Amino acid sequence: GPSATLPSGKKYLELSDAERRQYVETRSMRIAQIIGNNSSEQIPALALEKIKASVDGYASRAKVKPLGGCRFGDNLQATYERASKNAPFIVRAYNEKGVDPRIGLYLAMIESEHCICMQSSTGPLGMFQFTFATAKLHFVPSDGVIQGSSPSKPDIRCQPEPSARASASYMKALLGRFGTGPASVPLAIGSYNSGEGGLSSNLQKALDSNSGLPRDFWTLIANGDKLSKQFQAENFRYVPKFFAAAIVGENPQDFGLNLQPISTYSK
């Protein structure tokens, strides 16, 4: 319908603040429906504010000079071009597991901005930032996962195709834990970042504090003060950022990018 196009053909950066809010709201609901299911509940204003802040951050990078190499914060076109090159592996791997490929595409965006051998200060490695322990569970065969690997001494976590398959396997397992409700996918995405056990105790805490709450990720945002510091540091930024990455990647031309929606690069 008409809500799918920008006001009078403007780009996102040309919109007023109110128009941007509207844009982020309709696109966020669309993403929630695509990755979860069609009965996705309204995303609360507080969460939309966080998503919009991330979208604004991405949009401002259209003007950044390309940095060269592979790192966070690069020029927006360069960053999403990398995503388009990794997309065929991710789309195939996620389709094979029956998980929406857009989950994998934008997980890789927030984990590594599609840098295939990035390492974080705490040790996780590769496009999907696998720890040694989680990689051992999900890479098949797992003997290519080597303790103490790094960008200068890479292991299989630095190969995009096996990494995409391992990530689809891990995401499938997380989705299995959180069921099929409208919030299960955001919960699984948040859980990907906080490690296997990280979210469920936090979730329990939020739910115990108010028995009427839906088993819902956005509930966690509303109950942030009751949750662990680690949760606040990691997951708050993480899920809204996932939504923002997906909004940009699935509507690249609205952000001045010379690309098709990233999920269409399947060859």
C-alpha positions as a LaTeX table, in Angstrom:
\begin{tabular}{lrrr}
\hline
Residue & $x$ (\AA) & $y$ (\AA) & $z$ (\AA) \\
\hline
Gly1 & 0.00 & 0.00 & 0.00 \\
Pro2 & 0.99 & 3.67 & 0.06 \\
Ser3 & 2.63 & 3.30 & 3.47 \\
Ala4 & 5.30 & 1.18 & 1.77 \\
Thr5 & 6.76 & 4.16 & $-0.08$ \\
Leu6 & 8.54 & 7.17 & 1.36 \\
Pro7 & 6.74 & 10.53 & 1.39 \\
Ser8 & 7.10 & 12.06 & $-2.10$ \\
Gly9 & 10.07 & 9.84 & $-2.99$ \\
Lys10 & 12.38 & 11.26 & $-0.32$ \\
Lys11 & 15.30 & 9.33 & 1.17 \\
Tyr12 & 15.30 & 8.53 & 4.89 \\
Leu13 & 17.81 & 11.28 & 5.69 \\
Glu14 & 15.49 & 13.86 & 4.11 \\
Leu15 & 12.54 & 12.98 & 6.33 \\
Ser16 & 11.39 & 15.04 & 9.29 \\
Asp17 & 11.74 & 13.45 & 12.70 \\
Ala18 & 8.02 & 12.61 & 12.79 \\
Glu19 & 8.19 & 11.02 & 9.33 \\
Arg20 & 11.23 & 9.00 & 10.39 \\
Arg21 & 9.31 & 7.72 & 13.42 \\
Gln22 & 6.43 & 6.66 & 11.22 \\
Tyr23 & 8.81 & 5.01 & 8.76 \\
Val24 & 10.60 & 3.09 & 11.53 \\
Glu25 & 7.31 & 1.96 & 13.04 \\
Thr26 & 5.83 & 0.53 & 9.82 \\
Arg27 & 9.13 & $-1.10$ & 8.81 \\
Ser28 & 9.74 & $-2.55$ & 12.30 \\
Met29 & 6.31 & $-4.17$ & 12.33 \\
Arg30 & 7.00 & $-5.59$ & 8.89 \\
Ile31 & 10.31 & $-7.10$ & 10.08 \\
Ala32 & 8.63 & $-8.51$ & 13.21 \\
Gln33 & 6.01 & $-10.19$ & 11.04 \\
Ile34 & 8.54 & $-11.54$ & 8.54 \\
Ile35 & 10.93 & $-13.05$ & 11.09 \\
Gly36 & 8.32 & $-14.09$ & 13.67 \\
Asn37 & 4.74 & $-14.49$ & 12.64 \\
Asn38 & 1.91 & $-12.34$ & 11.44 \\
Ser39 & 0.33 & $-11.91$ & 14.85 \\
Ser40 & 3.25 & $-9.83$ & 16.09 \\
Glu41 & 2.05 & $-7.38$ & 18.75 \\
Gln42 & 2.56 & $-3.63$ & 18.47 \\
Ile43 & 6.16 & $-2.72$ & 19.35 \\
Pro44 & 6.08 & $-0.23$ & 22.24 \\
Ala45 & 7.20 & 3.38 & 21.75 \\
Leu46 & 10.24 & 2.91 & 23.99 \\
Ala47 & 11.55 & 0.11 & 21.78 \\
Leu48 & 10.77 & 2.00 & 18.56 \\
Glu49 & 12.80 & 4.94 & 19.91 \\
Lys50 & 15.80 & 2.59 & 20.34 \\
Ile51 & 15.33 & 1.14 & 16.86 \\
Lys52 & 15.09 & 4.63 & 15.36 \\
Ala53 & 18.29 & 5.73 & 17.11 \\
Ser54 & 20.09 & 2.78 & 15.48 \\
Val55 & 18.55 & 3.46 & 12.06 \\
Asp56 & 19.67 & 7.11 & 12.35 \\
Gly57 & 23.16 & 5.85 & 13.21 \\
Tyr58 & 23.32 & 3.62 & 10.14 \\
Ala59 & 21.85 & 6.34 & 7.89 \\
Ser60 & 24.52 & 8.84 & 8.96 \\
Arg61 & 27.21 & 6.41 & 7.77 \\
Ala62 & 26.22 & 6.96 & 4.13 \\
Lys63 & 28.57 & 9.94 & 4.29 \\
Val64 & 31.52 & 8.21 & 6.02 \\
Lys65 & 34.66 & 7.82 & 3.88 \\
Pro66 & 35.36 & 4.11 & 3.22 \\
Leu67 & 37.85 & 2.97 & 5.87 \\
Gly68 & 39.53 & 0.09 & 4.03 \\
Gly69 & 40.08 & $-3.31$ & 5.64 \\
Cys70 & 37.14 & $-4.70$ & 7.60 \\
Arg71 & 35.77 & $-3.08$ & 10.74 \\
Phe72 & 32.76 & $-1.60$ & 12.47 \\
Gly73 & 31.56 & 1.87 & 11.52 \\
Asp74 & 32.59 & 1.77 & 7.87 \\
Asn75 & 30.86 & 3.55 & 5.01 \\
Leu76 & 27.28 & 2.24 & 4.71 \\
Gln77 & 27.54 & 1.18 & 1.05 \\
Ala78 & 30.82 & $-0.70$ & 1.72 \\
Thr79 & 29.30 & $-2.42$ & 4.78 \\
Tyr80 & 26.13 & $-3.62$ & 3.05 \\
Glu81 & 28.07 & $-4.61$ & $-0.07$ \\
Arg82 & 29.99 & $-7.05$ & 2.15 \\
Ala83 & 26.66 & $-8.37$ & 3.39 \\
Ser84 & 25.48 & $-8.91$ & $-0.20$ \\
Lys85 & 28.57 & $-11.04$ & $-0.88$ \\
Asn86 & 28.01 & $-13.23$ & 2.20 \\
Ala87 & 24.26 & $-13.41$ & 1.61 \\
Pro88 & 24.16 & $-16.46$ & $-0.72$ \\
Phe89 & 25.81 & $-18.72$ & 1.92 \\
Ile90 & 23.57 & $-17.41$ & 4.69 \\
Val91 & 20.35 & $-17.59$ & 2.67 \\
Arg92 & 21.10 & $-21.19$ & 1.66 \\
Ala93 & 22.10 & $-22.33$ & 5.16 \\
Tyr94 & 19.09 & $-20.76$ & 6.89 \\
Asn95 & 16.64 & $-22.03$ & 4.24 \\
Glu96 & 18.03 & $-25.56$ & 4.75 \\
Lys97 & 17.19 & $-25.29$ & 8.47 \\
Gly98 & 13.76 & $-23.77$ & 7.83 \\
Val99 & 14.73 & $-20.50$ & 9.54 \\
Asp100 & 14.12 & $-17.13$ & 7.88 \\
Pro101 & 17.43 & $-16.12$ & 6.23 \\
Arg102 & 16.95 & $-12.47$ & 7.21 \\
Ile103 & 17.63 & $-13.54$ & 10.79 \\
Gly104 & 21.09 & $-14.74$ & 9.76 \\
Leu105 & 21.83 & $-11.80$ & 7.47 \\
Tyr106 & 21.24 & $-9.21$ & 10.16 \\
Leu107 & 22.71 & $-11.24$ & 13.02 \\
Ala108 & 25.97 & $-11.19$ & 11.04 \\
Met109 & 25.53 & $-7.43$ & 10.58 \\
Ile110 & 25.33 & $-6.75$ & 14.31 \\
Glu111 & 27.89 & $-9.40$ & 15.30 \\
Ser112 & 30.66 & $-8.43$ & 12.86 \\
Glu113 & 29.26 & $-6.13$ & 10.14 \\
His114 & 29.94 & $-9.12$ & 7.87 \\
Cys115 & 33.71 & $-9.14$ & 8.49 \\
Ile116 & 34.42 & $-12.83$ & 8.06 \\
Cys117 & 37.38 & $-13.11$ & 10.45 \\
Met118 & 36.62 & $-10.48$ & 13.07 \\
Gln119 & 37.59 & $-11.27$ & 16.67 \\
Ser120 & 36.13 & $-9.58$ & 19.72 \\
Ser121 & 38.22 & $-8.76$ & 22.77 \\
Thr122 & 36.64 & $-11.67$ & 24.69 \\
Gly123 & 37.67 & $-14.23$ & 22.06 \\
Pro124 & 34.64 & $-15.06$ & 19.83 \\
Leu125 & 35.69 & $-15.27$ & 16.20 \\
Gly126 & 34.28 & $-14.92$ & 12.71 \\
Met127 & 31.30 & $-13.39$ & 10.99 \\
Phe128 & 28.93 & $-14.86$ & 13.60 \\
Gln129 & 31.25 & $-14.39$ & 16.60 \\
Phe130 & 31.26 & $-18.00$ & 17.76 \\
Thr131 & 32.87 & $-18.85$ & 21.08 \\
Phe132 & 35.01 & $-21.99$ & 21.03 \\
Ala133 & 32.41 & $-23.93$ & 23.08 \\
Thr134 & 29.38 & $-22.96$ & 20.99 \\
Ala135 & 31.31 & $-23.50$ & 17.75 \\
Lys136 & 32.24 & $-27.04$ & 18.87 \\
Leu137 & 28.52 & $-27.79$ & 19.23 \\
His138 & 27.39 & $-26.41$ & 15.86 \\
Phe139 & 30.18 & $-26.75$ & 13.28 \\
Val140 & 30.00 & $-30.07$ & 11.43 \\
Pro141 & 32.57 & $-31.58$ & 11.54 \\
Ser142 & 33.79 & $-29.78$ & 14.66 \\
Asp143 & 37.48 & $-30.66$ & 14.37 \\
Gly144 & 38.11 & $-27.47$ & 12.37 \\
Val145 & 37.29 & $-25.43$ & 15.50 \\
Ile146 & 40.58 & $-24.80$ & 17.28 \\
Gln147 & 41.09 & $-23.27$ & 20.72 \\
Gly148 & 43.11 & $-20.03$ & 20.65 \\
Ser149 & 42.46 & $-19.21$ & 17.00 \\
Ser150 & 42.65 & $-15.60$ & 15.83 \\
Pro151 & 42.58 & $-13.55$ & 12.61 \\
Ser152 & 46.32 & $-14.22$ & 12.18 \\
Lys153 & 45.80 & $-17.93$ & 13.00 \\
Pro154 & 42.26 & $-18.52$ & 11.71 \\
Asp155 & 40.17 & $-21.65$ & 12.12 \\
Ile156 & 36.96 & $-22.73$ & 10.36 \\
Arg157 & 35.03 & $-19.94$ & 12.14 \\
Cys158 & 36.66 & $-17.56$ & 9.63 \\
Gln159 & 35.13 & $-19.37$ & 6.64 \\
Pro160 & 31.79 & $-17.86$ & 5.61 \\
Glu161 & 30.08 & $-21.01$ & 4.34 \\
Pro162 & 30.64 & $-23.33$ & 7.35 \\
Ser163 & 29.98 & $-20.35$ & 9.67 \\
Ala164 & 26.64 & $-19.68$ & 8.01 \\
Arg165 & 25.66 & $-23.34$ & 8.47 \\
Ala166 & 26.75 & $-23.37$ & 12.12 \\
Ser167 & 24.88 & $-20.14$ & 12.80 \\
Ala168 & 21.68 & $-21.53$ & 11.25 \\
Ser169 & 22.06 & $-24.64$ & 13.42 \\
Tyr170 & 22.55 & $-22.54$ & 16.58 \\
Met171 & 19.63 & $-20.23$ & 15.77 \\
Lys172 & 17.38 & $-23.22$ & 15.09 \\
Ala173 & 18.27 & $-24.57$ & 18.55 \\
Leu174 & 17.54 & $-21.21$ & 20.22 \\
Leu175 & 14.21 & $-20.88$ & 18.43 \\
Gly176 & 13.37 & $-24.37$ & 19.67 \\
Arg177 & 13.80 & $-23.10$ & 23.23 \\
Phe178 & 11.62 & $-20.01$ & 22.88 \\
Gly179 & 8.67 & $-21.51$ & 21.02 \\
Thr180 & 6.70 & $-19.95$ & 18.20 \\
Gly181 & 4.97 & $-16.93$ & 19.77 \\
Pro182 & 5.35 & $-13.50$ & 18.17 \\
Ala183 & 8.22 & $-12.61$ & 20.50 \\
Ser184 & 10.11 & $-15.89$ & 20.23 \\
Val185 & 12.38 & $-14.66$ & 17.46 \\
Pro186 & 13.42 & $-11.43$ & 19.24 \\
Leu187 & 14.00 & $-13.56$ & 22.35 \\
Ala188 & 16.19 & $-15.98$ & 20.42 \\
Ile189 & 18.11 & $-13.09$ & 18.84 \\
Gly190 & 18.72 & $-11.60$ & 22.28 \\
Ser191 & 19.73 & $-14.99$ & 23.57 \\
Tyr192 & 22.26 & $-15.48$ & 20.73 \\
Asn193 & 24.15 & $-12.56$ & 22.15 \\
Ser194 & 23.93 & $-13.37$ & 25.85 \\
Gly195 & 25.04 & $-16.97$ & 25.44 \\
Glu196 & 23.02 & $-20.12$ & 25.88 \\
Gly197 & 21.92 & $-19.55$ & 29.48 \\
Gly198 & 21.96 & $-15.77$ & 29.53 \\
Leu199 & 18.45 & $-14.78$ & 28.71 \\
Ser200 & 16.28 & $-17.35$ & 30.39 \\
Ser201 & 17.05 & $-16.36$ & 34.00 \\
Asn202 & 16.63 & $-12.69$ & 33.11 \\
Leu203 & 13.39 & $-13.52$ & 31.37 \\
Gln204 & 12.21 & $-15.40$ & 34.40 \\
Lys205 & 12.99 & $-12.41$ & 36.61 \\
Ala206 & 10.98 & $-10.04$ & 34.42 \\
Leu207 & 8.07 & $-12.44$ & 34.22 \\
Asp208 & 8.07 & $-13.14$ & 37.98 \\
Ser209 & 7.88 & $-9.42$ & 38.69 \\
Asn210 & 4.48 & $-9.22$ & 37.02 \\
Ser211 & 2.55 & $-12.42$ & 36.39 \\
Gly212 & 0.33 & $-10.76$ & 33.79 \\
Leu213 & 3.14 & $-10.01$ & 31.35 \\
Pro214 & 3.37 & $-11.82$ & 28.03 \\
Arg215 & 6.47 & $-13.95$ & 27.55 \\
Asp216 & 7.82 & $-11.18$ & 25.46 \\
Phe217 & 11.15 & $-9.55$ & 24.67 \\
Trp218 & 9.69 & $-6.04$ & 24.77 \\
Thr219 & 8.59 & $-6.80$ & 28.32 \\
Leu220 & 12.25 & $-7.11$ & 29.19 \\
Ile221 & 12.93 & $-3.63$ & 27.85 \\
Ala222 & 10.09 & $-2.27$ & 30.00 \\
Asn223 & 11.49 & $-4.05$ & 33.08 \\
Gly224 & 15.11 & $-3.15$ & 32.48 \\
Asp225 & 15.75 & $-1.93$ & 36.01 \\
Lys226 & 14.97 & $-5.39$ & 37.43 \\
Leu227 & 17.46 & $-7.16$ & 35.20 \\
Ser228 & 21.16 & $-7.87$ & 35.47 \\
Lys229 & 23.67 & $-5.22$ & 34.38 \\
Gln230 & 25.01 & $-7.61$ & 31.77 \\
Phe231 & 21.56 & $-7.92$ & 30.21 \\
Gln232 & 21.15 & $-4.16$ & 30.15 \\
Ala233 & 24.55 & $-3.68$ & 28.53 \\
Glu234 & 24.15 & $-6.35$ & 25.87 \\
Asn235 & 20.61 & $-7.08$ & 24.86 \\
Phe236 & 19.03 & $-3.67$ & 25.03 \\
Arg237 & 21.24 & $-2.42$ & 22.27 \\
Tyr238 & 21.21 & $-5.73$ & 20.50 \\
Val239 & 17.65 & $-6.46$ & 19.43 \\
Pro240 & 16.71 & $-2.90$ & 18.45 \\
Lys241 & 19.98 & $-2.81$ & 16.52 \\
Phe242 & 19.03 & $-6.05$ & 14.74 \\
Phe243 & 15.74 & $-4.44$ & 13.67 \\
Ala244 & 17.58 & $-1.34$ & 12.46 \\
Ala245 & 20.10 & $-3.40$ & 10.45 \\
Ala246 & 17.22 & $-5.28$ & 8.82 \\
Ile247 & 15.28 & $-2.09$ & 8.01 \\
Val248 & 18.33 & $-0.66$ & 6.20 \\
Gly249 & 19.27 & $-3.94$ & 4.50 \\
Glu250 & 15.78 & $-4.71$ & 3.21 \\
Asn251 & 15.11 & $-1.11$ & 2.04 \\
Pro252 & 18.61 & $-0.12$ & 0.86 \\
Gln253 & 17.49 & 2.42 & $-1.72$ \\
Asp254 & 15.66 & 4.46 & 0.93 \\
Phe255 & 19.13 & 4.97 & 2.47 \\
Gly256 & 20.80 & 5.96 & $-0.78$ \\
Leu257 & 22.46 & 2.57 & $-1.25$ \\
Asn258 & 23.10 & 1.19 & $-4.69$ \\
Leu259 & 21.93 & $-2.33$ & $-3.76$ \\
Gln260 & 18.91 & $-4.61$ & $-3.86$ \\
Pro261 & 17.40 & $-5.91$ & $-0.59$ \\
Ile262 & 20.18 & $-8.03$ & 0.89 \\
Ser263 & 17.96 & $-11.11$ & 1.25 \\
Thr264 & 17.56 & $-11.20$ & $-2.56$ \\
Tyr265 & 21.27 & $-11.98$ & $-3.14$ \\
Ser266 & 20.85 & $-15.72$ & $-3.21$ \\
Lys267 & 23.17 & $-16.73$ & $-6.07$ \\
\hline
\end{tabular}
